[in-house]
Amino acid sequence: MIVTCTNCNAGYTVDEQKFTQNRMRVKCRGCGTAFIVEKPVTDYERVEYSEEISVKPEQKRKNSIRFGLFPRTTVLMLIISLVPVGLFFGVMYYETGKRVRNDTQNLMLEATSGYLNHIDEWVDKNRRVLQTASRLISIQQPDRFEQTAVLETIQGQYPWMYLVFITDANGMNTVRSDGKSLTDYSDRAYFKDIKAGSSFSWQTLIGKTSKKPALVMAVPIVSHGEITGVLAAAMTTETISQSVAKWRKGKTGFAFLVDEKNKVIAHPMKGFVLEEKNLADHPVFALSAGHASGFGKFTNGAGEPTIASFKKNSLGWNLVLRQEKREAYDMLTRLQRYFLIFFLVTIVVVATIAWVSAKAVSRPILEMTDATTRMSMGDLDVRMNIRSTTEIGMLAESIGRMQTSLAYAMKRLKRN
């Protein structure tokens, strides 16, 4: 049982079994005051109350609650709120990354196809001109005057062709559009291809006449089923080189074009074009080996992860668009950073709301717990400041009614 010093109000616990009589003398260890304690009884009809014995509340004891209502409510609200929010942000984070990567890949592949289609159209246009001209009677008959007129007309209509010429079956130049001295072209690769039976051949080189990157296209001149000569045109590739070299994306994105032997036809670095640099060891060609087109990743010379799209045309030329991965996915990085910041802010807001809500739920319960504990020790004057229309408010009202009933019961017992 709990007893209270009549002088200093210090509370003590007394073992009821130590009572040998109805009353026992107790000495306060704090102030030394001696006071009388009556033995508790359960037969209230025979109990005698002493006016000298006052009932005082025991000093508040701290209950050791390891994981009480307040932290449980807070954690529960955080879980209920943040799990769906976290799943939402996780899905958005993943889907955004997937979409940006797919969009970047598709855009690069479309750009590669678009540029290569433009190049193929340009090549096909020149080839069809030569094939049409090779079927003209004036070209098939060895009339130098008429042949020269046709060659000059072709050159006038296609100004990027700086030289249009004809060779005989042995590769010796017989007619040319620029009026310069005749040359032996029997050692040229395109002439050898035509002699071997090809209907069309080409060769990329640095033109001796133009001193610029050039492309020579050649078709056979056939008369009565026999190859009597070769019609060829040497043209600058500036039109396609400039369109490819001008493609830029950010600071690290650029395009380049190589021929079937991996020699540079178009590149932002003009030195590569002029020296016909061979890029066979470029890591992107390890990706494109055996594939007509595709998209992949490699590490560039600076050690930076790089993405690239590539596509080959009918001539075996390979167009490559490449950009460092860090820059290509910069928008994705920024979007994901914004998502992360927004998610952290959401966590802080939800945690604050959860803390306030849990506090609002647990505070009146703790207050009612304290009030009932004090009433159990005899303090019937305790007041609870709980204003609520919820179930908690109803419970507080019930405790208040119980407190009033106990107070009336105590007064009646004292009067009797």
DRENZA-756162 format. One record per residue (C-alpha): residue number from 1; y negated, z negated, x. Coordinates in Angstrom, 2 decimals. Example, Ala and Ser with C-alpha at 12.3 -4.5 7.8 and 13.67 -1.06 7.14 Angstrom:
BEGIN
+-----+---------+---------+---------+
:   i :       Y :       Z :       X :
+-----+---------+---------+---------+
:   1 :    4.50 :   -7.80 :   12.30 :
:   2 :    1.06 :   -7.14 :   13.67 :
+-----+---------+---------+---------+
END
This chain:
BEGIN
+-----+---------+---------+---------+
:   i :       Y :       Z :       X :
+-----+---------+---------+---------+
:   1 :    0.00 :    0.00 :    0.00 :
:   2 :   -3.64 :    0.50 :    1.01 :
:   3 :   -5.91 :   -2.53 :    1.37 :
:   4 :   -9.62 :   -2.69 :    2.20 :
:   5 :  -11.60 :   -5.29 :    4.11 :
:   6 :  -14.10 :   -7.02 :    1.82 :
:   7 :  -16.68 :   -7.15 :    4.60 :
:   8 :  -16.61 :   -3.86 :    6.56 :
:   9 :  -14.60 :   -1.74 :    4.09 :
:  10 :  -12.07 :   -0.78 :    6.76 :
:  11 :   -8.81 :    0.50 :    5.25 :
:  12 :   -5.34 :   -0.66 :    6.28 :
:  13 :   -1.78 :    0.10 :    5.29 :
:  14 :    0.31 :   -2.97 :    4.43 :
:  15 :    4.07 :   -2.90 :    4.02 :
:  16 :    4.86 :   -4.26 :    0.53 :
:  17 :    8.13 :   -5.73 :    1.77 :
:  18 :    6.20 :   -8.26 :    3.87 :
:  19 :    4.99 :  -10.02 :    0.70 :
:  20 :    6.92 :  -13.28 :    0.27 :
:  21 :    4.65 :  -14.42 :   -2.52 :
:  22 :    2.34 :  -12.76 :   -4.98 :
:  23 :   -0.55 :  -13.14 :   -2.56 :
:  24 :   -0.88 :  -12.71 :    1.22 :
:  25 :   -3.67 :  -13.56 :    3.65 :
:  26 :   -4.80 :  -10.57 :    5.77 :
:  27 :   -7.22 :  -10.54 :    8.73 :
:  28 :   -9.38 :   -7.47 :    9.47 :
:  29 :   -8.87 :   -6.17 :   13.00 :
:  30 :  -12.38 :   -4.73 :   13.01 :
:  31 :  -14.69 :   -7.57 :   11.99 :
:  32 :  -12.22 :  -10.49 :   11.91 :
:  33 :  -12.82 :  -11.29 :    8.23 :
:  34 :   -9.88 :  -12.87 :    6.42 :
:  35 :   -9.19 :  -11.82 :    2.84 :
:  36 :   -6.47 :  -12.21 :    0.24 :
:  37 :   -4.25 :   -9.31 :   -0.84 :
:  38 :   -2.22 :   -9.44 :   -4.04 :
:  39 :    1.30 :   -8.06 :   -4.20 :
:  40 :    1.49 :   -4.86 :   -6.29 :
:  41 :    3.49 :   -5.11 :   -9.53 :
:  42 :    4.92 :   -2.61 :  -11.92 :
:  43 :    5.11 :   -4.89 :  -14.93 :
:  44 :    1.57 :   -4.51 :  -16.16 :
:  45 :    2.10 :   -6.81 :  -19.14 :
:  46 :    2.61 :   -9.80 :  -16.83 :
:  47 :    0.10 :   -8.90 :  -14.10 :
:  48 :   -2.86 :  -11.20 :  -13.44 :
:  49 :   -6.05 :   -9.64 :  -12.04 :
:  50 :   -8.32 :  -11.47 :   -9.71 :
:  51 :  -12.01 :  -10.76 :   -9.80 :
:  52 :  -12.24 :  -11.64 :   -6.10 :
:  53 :  -10.00 :   -8.76 :   -5.04 :
:  54 :  -11.99 :   -5.52 :   -4.98 :
:  55 :  -10.39 :   -2.12 :   -4.71 :
:  56 :  -12.03 :    0.12 :   -2.12 :
:  57 :  -11.18 :    3.67 :   -1.10 :
:  58 :   -9.25 :    4.28 :    2.08 :
:  59 :  -11.12 :    6.08 :    4.87 :
:  60 :  -10.62 :    9.85 :    4.64 :
:  61 :   -7.66 :   11.07 :    6.62 :
:  62 :   -7.44 :   14.52 :    7.96 :
:  63 :   -4.35 :   16.30 :    6.79 :
:  64 :   -2.84 :   18.50 :    9.43 :
:  65 :   -2.39 :   21.85 :    7.67 :
:  66 :   -1.23 :   24.49 :   10.06 :
:  67 :   -1.71 :   27.50 :    7.85 :
:  68 :   -3.49 :   26.54 :    4.69 :
:  69 :   -4.78 :   28.30 :    1.62 :
:  70 :   -7.99 :   29.55 :    3.20 :
:  71 :   -6.42 :   31.41 :    6.17 :
:  72 :   -3.57 :   32.64 :    3.99 :
:  73 :   -5.95 :   34.03 :    1.40 :
:  74 :   -8.08 :   35.63 :    4.13 :
:  75 :   -5.08 :   37.26 :    5.82 :
:  76 :   -3.65 :   38.43 :    2.49 :
:  77 :   -6.94 :   40.04 :    1.47 :
:  78 :   -7.25 :   41.71 :    4.88 :
:  79 :   -3.75 :   43.13 :    4.61 :
:  80 :   -4.27 :   44.36 :    1.05 :
:  81 :   -7.61 :   45.96 :    1.95 :
:  82 :   -7.01 :   47.29 :    5.45 :
:  83 :   -3.49 :   48.70 :    5.14 :
:  84 :   -4.47 :   51.49 :    2.70 :
:  85 :   -7.76 :   52.03 :    4.54 :
:  86 :   -5.91 :   52.21 :    7.85 :
:  87 :   -3.39 :   54.67 :    6.44 :
:  88 :   -6.23 :   56.78 :    5.07 :
:  89 :   -8.05 :   56.87 :    8.39 :
:  90 :   -4.79 :   57.53 :   10.24 :
:  91 :   -3.96 :   60.50 :    8.03 :
:  92 :   -7.52 :   61.84 :    8.28 :
:  93 :   -7.48 :   61.38 :   12.06 :
:  94 :   -4.20 :   63.29 :   12.37 :
:  95 :   -5.07 :   66.03 :    9.88 :
:  96 :   -8.52 :   66.59 :   11.38 :
:  97 :   -7.05 :   66.92 :   14.86 :
:  98 :   -4.37 :   69.30 :   13.62 :
:  99 :   -6.87 :   71.44 :   11.71 :
: 100 :   -9.38 :   71.67 :   14.56 :
: 101 :   -6.64 :   72.64 :   17.02 :
: 102 :   -5.28 :   75.28 :   14.64 :
: 103 :   -8.76 :   76.64 :   13.92 :
: 104 :   -9.58 :   76.84 :   17.63 :
: 105 :   -6.30 :   78.61 :   18.34 :
: 106 :   -6.73 :   81.05 :   15.47 :
: 107 :  -10.32 :   81.85 :   16.41 :
: 108 :   -9.36 :   82.59 :   20.01 :
: 109 :   -6.41 :   84.73 :   18.94 :
: 110 :   -8.59 :   86.65 :   16.47 :
: 111 :  -11.27 :   87.17 :   19.10 :
: 112 :   -8.65 :   88.40 :   21.58 :
: 113 :   -7.22 :   90.84 :   19.03 :
: 114 :  -10.69 :   92.02 :   18.04 :
: 115 :  -11.77 :   92.77 :   21.59 :
: 116 :   -8.47 :   94.42 :   22.46 :
: 117 :   -8.59 :   96.57 :   19.33 :
: 118 :  -12.06 :   97.73 :   20.40 :
: 119 :  -10.69 :   98.61 :   23.85 :
: 120 :   -7.69 :  100.41 :   22.34 :
: 121 :   -9.96 :  102.44 :   20.08 :
: 122 :  -12.09 :  103.42 :   23.05 :
: 123 :   -9.03 :  104.44 :   25.07 :
: 124 :   -7.48 :  106.29 :   22.15 :
: 125 :  -10.69 :  108.20 :   21.48 :
: 126 :  -10.84 :  109.48 :   25.06 :
: 127 :   -7.15 :  110.33 :   25.09 :
: 128 :   -7.38 :  112.35 :   21.88 :
: 129 :  -10.33 :  114.31 :   23.28 :
: 130 :   -8.33 :  115.27 :   26.35 :
: 131 :   -5.20 :  116.10 :   24.37 :
: 132 :   -7.21 :  118.29 :   21.97 :
: 133 :   -8.99 :  120.07 :   24.82 :
: 134 :   -5.71 :  120.68 :   26.69 :
: 135 :   -4.47 :  122.77 :   23.74 :
: 136 :   -7.49 :  125.11 :   23.80 :
: 137 :   -6.77 :  128.68 :   24.88 :
: 138 :   -9.79 :  128.61 :   27.18 :
: 139 :   -8.23 :  125.68 :   29.06 :
: 140 :   -4.70 :  127.08 :   29.18 :
: 141 :   -5.88 :  130.47 :   30.53 :
: 142 :   -7.03 :  130.47 :   34.15 :
: 143 :  -10.60 :  131.53 :   33.38 :
: 144 :  -12.79 :  129.26 :   35.48 :
: 145 :  -15.98 :  130.19 :   33.62 :
: 146 :  -14.61 :  129.25 :   30.21 :
: 147 :  -12.83 :  126.19 :   31.56 :
: 148 :  -16.04 :  124.95 :   33.19 :
: 149 :  -17.95 :  125.40 :   29.92 :
: 150 :  -15.41 :  123.30 :   28.04 :
: 151 :  -15.42 :  120.56 :   30.70 :
: 152 :  -19.23 :  120.39 :   30.72 :
: 153 :  -19.28 :  120.20 :   26.93 :
: 154 :  -16.84 :  117.28 :   26.98 :
: 155 :  -18.89 :  115.47 :   29.61 :
: 156 :  -22.08 :  116.04 :   27.61 :
: 157 :  -20.57 :  114.56 :   24.43 :
: 158 :  -19.01 :  111.61 :   26.25 :
: 159 :  -21.63 :  110.48 :   28.82 :
: 160 :  -19.44 :  107.71 :   30.25 :
: 161 :  -17.18 :  110.50 :   31.62 :
: 162 :  -18.85 :  111.20 :   34.94 :
: 163 :  -16.20 :  113.77 :   35.90 :
: 164 :  -13.88 :  116.04 :   33.91 :
: 165 :  -11.57 :  118.26 :   35.95 :
: 166 :   -8.46 :  120.44 :   35.99 :
: 167 :   -5.75 :  120.69 :   38.59 :
: 168 :   -3.04 :  123.27 :   38.98 :
: 169 :    0.66 :  122.49 :   38.86 :
: 170 :    0.51 :  121.36 :   42.51 :
: 171 :   -2.33 :  118.89 :   42.05 :
: 172 :   -5.07 :  121.01 :   43.60 :
: 173 :   -8.38 :  120.76 :   41.80 :
: 174 :   -9.36 :  124.15 :   40.34 :
: 175 :  -12.30 :  123.33 :   38.04 :
: 176 :  -14.63 :  120.34 :   37.72 :
: 177 :  -17.63 :  119.51 :   35.55 :
: 178 :  -19.93 :  118.14 :   38.26 :
: 179 :  -19.97 :  121.29 :   40.38 :
: 180 :  -18.91 :  119.48 :   43.55 :
: 181 :  -16.31 :  120.66 :   46.05 :
: 182 :  -12.71 :  120.89 :   44.92 :
: 183 :  -10.31 :  118.08 :   45.89 :
: 184 :   -6.57 :  117.69 :   46.25 :
: 185 :   -5.33 :  115.13 :   43.66 :
: 186 :   -1.62 :  115.59 :   44.27 :
: 187 :   -1.29 :  112.04 :   45.67 :
: 188 :   -2.77 :  110.37 :   42.59 :
: 189 :   -0.47 :  108.23 :   40.48 :
: 190 :   -1.58 :  109.80 :   37.22 :
: 191 :   -0.77 :  113.31 :   38.52 :
: 192 :    2.68 :  112.19 :   39.64 :
: 193 :    3.33 :  110.67 :   36.20 :
: 194 :    2.40 :  113.92 :   34.45 :
: 195 :    4.62 :  115.93 :   36.82 :
: 196 :    7.44 :  113.53 :   36.02 :
: 197 :    7.13 :  114.41 :   32.32 :
: 198 :    4.68 :  111.87 :   30.88 :
: 199 :    2.48 :  113.09 :   28.05 :
: 200 :   -0.30 :  110.73 :   29.04 :
: 201 :   -1.15 :  108.78 :   32.17 :
: 202 :   -3.98 :  106.68 :   33.55 :
: 203 :   -5.13 :  104.86 :   36.63 :
: 204 :   -7.80 :  102.21 :   37.20 :
: 205 :   -9.80 :  102.47 :   40.42 :
: 206 :  -13.22 :  102.29 :   42.00 :
: 207 :  -14.67 :  105.74 :   41.54 :
: 208 :  -15.56 :  107.53 :   44.78 :
: 209 :  -18.27 :  109.40 :   42.93 :
: 210 :  -19.72 :  106.59 :   40.77 :
: 211 :  -18.89 :  103.65 :   43.11 :
: 212 :  -18.12 :  101.68 :   39.95 :
: 213 :  -14.95 :  100.45 :   38.27 :
: 214 :  -13.44 :  103.50 :   36.68 :
: 215 :  -10.55 :  104.71 :   34.62 :
: 216 :   -8.93 :  108.12 :   35.05 :
: 217 :   -7.01 :  109.53 :   32.08 :
: 218 :   -4.81 :  112.60 :   32.38 :
: 219 :   -2.82 :  114.84 :   30.06 :
: 220 :   -0.65 :  117.87 :   30.87 :
: 221 :   -1.75 :  121.46 :   30.26 :
: 222 :    1.27 :  123.18 :   28.81 :
: 223 :    1.65 :  126.94 :   28.49 :
: 224 :    4.81 :  128.59 :   27.17 :
: 225 :    6.67 :  125.29 :   27.45 :
: 226 :    5.81 :  124.73 :   31.11 :
: 227 :    3.29 :  122.39 :   32.73 :
: 228 :    0.73 :  124.67 :   34.34 :
: 229 :   -1.79 :  122.02 :   35.23 :
: 230 :   -3.42 :  118.68 :   34.44 :
: 231 :   -6.59 :  117.96 :   32.50 :
: 232 :   -8.17 :  114.66 :   33.56 :
: 233 :  -11.37 :  112.70 :   33.05 :
: 234 :  -12.83 :  109.95 :   35.23 :
: 235 :  -14.97 :  107.51 :   33.30 :
: 236 :  -16.74 :  104.26 :   33.97 :
: 237 :  -15.37 :  101.20 :   32.23 :
: 238 :  -18.77 :   99.56 :   31.90 :
: 239 :  -18.65 :   99.85 :   28.13 :
: 240 :  -15.51 :   97.75 :   27.85 :
: 241 :  -16.24 :   95.66 :   30.95 :
: 242 :  -19.59 :   94.48 :   29.66 :
: 243 :  -18.28 :   93.66 :   26.19 :
: 244 :  -15.47 :   91.58 :   27.69 :
: 245 :  -17.57 :   89.97 :   30.42 :
: 246 :  -20.27 :   88.98 :   27.93 :
: 247 :  -17.88 :   86.89 :   25.85 :
: 248 :  -18.76 :   83.27 :   26.45 :
: 249 :  -17.92 :   80.06 :   24.68 :
: 250 :  -19.66 :   76.95 :   25.87 :
: 251 :  -19.92 :   76.42 :   29.61 :
: 252 :  -16.29 :   77.03 :   30.57 :
: 253 :  -15.10 :   79.70 :   28.12 :
: 254 :  -14.93 :   83.32 :   29.28 :
: 255 :  -12.74 :   86.42 :   29.01 :
: 256 :  -11.23 :   88.83 :   31.52 :
: 257 :   -9.16 :   92.00 :   31.39 :
: 258 :   -6.52 :   93.16 :   33.86 :
: 259 :   -4.52 :   96.36 :   33.98 :
: 260 :   -0.75 :   96.74 :   33.94 :
: 261 :   -0.64 :   95.75 :   37.63 :
: 262 :   -2.80 :   92.64 :   37.02 :
: 263 :   -5.80 :   94.21 :   38.77 :
: 264 :   -9.13 :   93.14 :   37.29 :
: 265 :  -10.83 :   95.66 :   35.01 :
: 266 :  -13.39 :   93.30 :   33.46 :
: 267 :  -14.46 :   89.83 :   34.57 :
: 268 :  -17.65 :   87.72 :   34.52 :
: 269 :  -17.50 :   87.67 :   38.32 :
: 270 :  -18.48 :   91.20 :   39.34 :
: 271 :  -16.97 :   90.72 :   42.78 :
: 272 :  -13.51 :   90.50 :   41.21 :
: 273 :  -14.10 :   93.83 :   39.48 :
: 274 :  -15.46 :   95.67 :   42.52 :
: 275 :  -12.60 :   94.59 :   44.77 :
: 276 :  -10.03 :   95.11 :   42.00 :
: 277 :   -8.79 :   91.60 :   42.57 :
: 278 :   -5.16 :   91.04 :   41.73 :
: 279 :   -4.68 :   88.03 :   39.45 :
: 280 :   -0.89 :   88.13 :   39.34 :
: 281 :   -0.76 :   84.51 :   40.51 :
: 282 :   -3.08 :   83.28 :   37.77 :
: 283 :   -1.26 :   80.49 :   35.82 :
: 284 :   -2.04 :   82.11 :   32.47 :
: 285 :    0.33 :   84.98 :   33.28 :
: 286 :    3.21 :   82.52 :   33.53 :
: 287 :    2.55 :   81.90 :   29.82 :
: 288 :    2.27 :   85.57 :   28.91 :
: 289 :    5.37 :   86.71 :   30.79 :
: 290 :    7.63 :   88.47 :   28.32 :
: 291 :    5.18 :   88.10 :   25.45 :
: 292 :    2.86 :   90.70 :   23.95 :
: 293 :    0.48 :   88.02 :   22.70 :
: 294 :    0.25 :   84.29 :   22.39 :
: 295 :   -1.56 :   81.03 :   22.99 :
: 296 :   -0.89 :   78.35 :   25.54 :
: 297 :   -2.14 :   75.70 :   27.94 :
: 298 :   -2.33 :   75.62 :   31.72 :
: 299 :   -4.13 :   73.75 :   34.47 :
: 300 :   -6.93 :   75.62 :   36.20 :
: 301 :   -7.83 :   75.51 :   39.88 :
: 302 :  -10.04 :   72.44 :   39.36 :
: 303 :   -7.15 :   70.53 :   37.80 :
: 304 :   -8.63 :   70.70 :   34.29 :
: 305 :   -6.32 :   71.31 :   31.30 :
: 306 :   -7.24 :   74.72 :   29.90 :
: 307 :   -6.28 :   76.63 :   26.76 :
: 308 :   -5.97 :   80.40 :   26.64 :
: 309 :   -5.11 :   83.22 :   24.26 :
: 310 :   -3.77 :   86.53 :   25.58 :
: 311 :   -2.68 :   89.91 :   24.29 :
: 312 :   -1.41 :   93.15 :   25.80 :
: 313 :   -2.18 :   96.65 :   24.57 :
: 314 :   -0.11 :   99.82 :   24.68 :
: 315 :   -1.28 :  100.54 :   28.26 :
: 316 :    0.02 :   97.21 :   29.48 :
: 317 :   -3.48 :   95.80 :   29.95 :
: 318 :   -3.80 :   92.08 :   29.34 :
: 319 :   -6.90 :   90.53 :   27.77 :
: 320 :   -7.30 :   86.78 :   28.28 :
: 321 :   -9.72 :   84.36 :   26.64 :
: 322 :   -9.73 :   80.91 :   28.19 :
: 323 :  -11.68 :   77.65 :   27.97 :
: 324 :  -11.25 :   74.14 :   29.29 :
: 325 :   -9.46 :   71.98 :   26.74 :
: 326 :  -12.01 :   69.18 :   27.01 :
: 327 :  -14.85 :   71.46 :   25.94 :
: 328 :  -12.83 :   73.48 :   23.42 :
: 329 :  -11.91 :   70.31 :   21.52 :
: 330 :  -15.26 :   68.57 :   21.99 :
: 331 :  -15.94 :   68.68 :   18.25 :
: 332 :  -12.54 :   67.09 :   17.60 :
: 333 :  -13.29 :   64.33 :   20.11 :
: 334 :  -16.63 :   63.60 :   18.44 :
: 335 :  -15.10 :   63.62 :   14.95 :
: 336 :  -12.35 :   61.26 :   16.02 :
: 337 :  -14.93 :   58.99 :   17.67 :
: 338 :  -16.92 :   58.89 :   14.40 :
: 339 :  -13.74 :   58.10 :   12.47 :
: 340 :  -12.92 :   55.26 :   14.85 :
: 341 :  -16.43 :   53.78 :   14.65 :
: 342 :  -16.41 :   54.03 :   10.85 :
: 343 :  -12.99 :   52.39 :   10.73 :
: 344 :  -14.15 :   49.50 :   12.94 :
: 345 :  -17.23 :   49.03 :   10.76 :
: 346 :  -14.96 :   49.04 :    7.71 :
: 347 :  -12.79 :   46.35 :    9.31 :
: 348 :  -15.83 :   44.15 :    9.94 :
: 349 :  -17.13 :   44.62 :    6.37 :
: 350 :  -13.72 :   44.01 :    4.79 :
: 351 :  -13.10 :   40.97 :    7.01 :
: 352 :  -16.48 :   39.50 :    6.02 :
: 353 :  -15.83 :   40.08 :    2.31 :
: 354 :  -12.33 :   38.63 :    2.67 :
: 355 :  -13.67 :   35.53 :    4.44 :
: 356 :  -16.36 :   34.91 :    1.82 :
: 357 :  -13.92 :   35.51 :   -1.06 :
: 358 :  -11.24 :   33.27 :    0.44 :
: 359 :  -13.84 :   30.59 :    1.03 :
: 360 :  -14.93 :   30.83 :   -2.60 :
: 361 :  -11.31 :   30.42 :   -3.74 :
: 362 :  -10.27 :   27.61 :   -1.39 :
: 363 :  -13.47 :   25.50 :   -1.48 :
: 364 :  -13.08 :   24.18 :   -5.07 :
: 365 :   -9.36 :   23.57 :   -4.49 :
: 366 :  -10.10 :   21.51 :   -1.38 :
: 367 :  -12.85 :   19.66 :   -3.27 :
: 368 :  -10.46 :   18.83 :   -6.14 :
: 369 :   -7.81 :   17.75 :   -3.63 :
: 370 :  -10.28 :   15.37 :   -1.97 :
: 371 :  -11.41 :   14.03 :   -5.36 :
: 372 :   -7.87 :   13.32 :   -6.58 :
: 373 :   -7.02 :   11.64 :   -3.27 :
: 374 :  -10.03 :    9.32 :   -3.61 :
: 375 :   -9.14 :    8.60 :   -7.27 :
: 376 :   -5.59 :    7.72 :   -6.22 :
: 377 :   -7.13 :    5.02 :   -3.97 :
: 378 :   -9.18 :    3.61 :   -6.81 :
: 379 :  -12.50 :    5.40 :   -6.43 :
: 380 :  -13.11 :    6.50 :  -10.00 :
: 381 :  -16.77 :    7.30 :   -9.49 :
: 382 :  -16.19 :   10.49 :   -7.46 :
: 383 :  -17.96 :   13.57 :   -8.76 :
: 384 :  -16.92 :   17.22 :   -8.39 :
: 385 :  -19.58 :   19.96 :   -8.22 :
: 386 :  -17.46 :   22.82 :   -9.52 :
: 387 :  -19.05 :   25.32 :  -11.88 :
: 388 :  -16.57 :   27.98 :  -12.81 :
: 389 :  -15.29 :   29.64 :  -15.98 :
: 390 :  -11.98 :   30.61 :  -14.37 :
: 391 :   -8.66 :   28.74 :  -14.27 :
: 392 :  -10.05 :   26.68 :  -11.37 :
: 393 :  -12.91 :   25.53 :  -13.60 :
: 394 :  -10.42 :   24.58 :  -16.32 :
: 395 :   -8.41 :   22.57 :  -13.77 :
: 396 :  -11.57 :   20.79 :  -12.59 :
: 397 :  -12.40 :   19.87 :  -16.21 :
: 398 :   -8.87 :   18.51 :  -16.72 :
: 399 :   -9.16 :   16.36 :  -13.59 :
: 400 :  -12.53 :   15.13 :  -14.84 :
: 401 :  -11.02 :   14.14 :  -18.21 :
: 402 :   -8.17 :   12.40 :  -16.38 :
: 403 :  -10.74 :   10.53 :  -14.27 :
: 404 :  -12.56 :    9.34 :  -17.41 :
: 405 :   -9.30 :    8.22 :  -19.02 :
: 406 :   -8.31 :    6.24 :  -15.93 :
: 407 :  -11.71 :    4.55 :  -15.81 :
: 408 :  -11.43 :    3.46 :  -19.47 :
: 409 :   -7.88 :    2.26 :  -18.89 :
: 410 :   -8.96 :    0.16 :  -15.90 :
: 411 :  -11.77 :   -1.45 :  -17.89 :
: 412 :   -9.44 :   -2.34 :  -20.76 :
: 413 :   -6.96 :   -3.87 :  -18.32 :
: 414 :   -9.71 :   -5.95 :  -16.73 :
: 415 :  -10.93 :   -7.21 :  -20.12 :
: 416 :   -7.44 :   -8.21 :  -21.09 :
+-----+---------+---------+---------+
END
